[in-house]
């Protein structure tokens, strides 16, 4: 147990929970105003691609971060325009944005970088720094050198959101518009204006989370980099009952669960006494983890006794039935599982 519950597990939990917290905070502003934001996944992808592309050309992570916020806000404004102005179905519109940003970044990447799979690798000095890298006069504690400055920003934004929602007139109007728009309108509150602000804020925060994925956690953008984090953030928002601090704790819970799956590799044992299979991976360009395909393993085996009893012709026939020639080229010949971790896909060997 001591090998599992270490400081590295804490730091990994914070890193994995950071994009979830930012996306969930964005969804909180939107849903508190009365607009269901299913498009968090697409907003993360929009921010991630914009941040990687702009940082590559501008050679500054802060310019890329600002561009990611603007991109997320712009996409969120399109969502708000469709749902508020034209009364489109909120779930369908959000799903459409998610589907759009599965393919649109690949098209733009092919036009800008002649590669639809990923953007070029960004140099390390142009990535978002850690807290100690940004503030070198701070004490040289391990947590400050292991955690990105965006993780600290996410914590600050949680506290700011809590204050804004429950201690300011804007927060009161935002909650009133979401809970009882007729009463808010009768009190003279601009319902549509408050909803536009809530949804645009949602896009800006999700854009920061996307920028963290591409220029903070990694050094390039790859297709479908969010890997379902937008939906997990939405689940954490519901689990936290649309409250900032509880939502952050829910995101940390999801981050801890994912960090444990990494920490337990090769350390804990199965009930049978065997070690948990270690996920094999190759750290490619920009620190992006890519799976290593395993050699195909036969799903069945013939016992020696059956092989002795069978004639040579029967054994040859049985072998061909059990091991067809194209078995090695079958798409499901290995035990390959994919999961989201730091925006990665890992290969698990049975």
Order of alpha helices (4+ residues) and beta strands (2+ residues): alpha-alpha-alpha-alpha-alpha-alpha-alpha-alpha-alpha-alpha-alpha-alpha-beta-beta-alpha-alpha
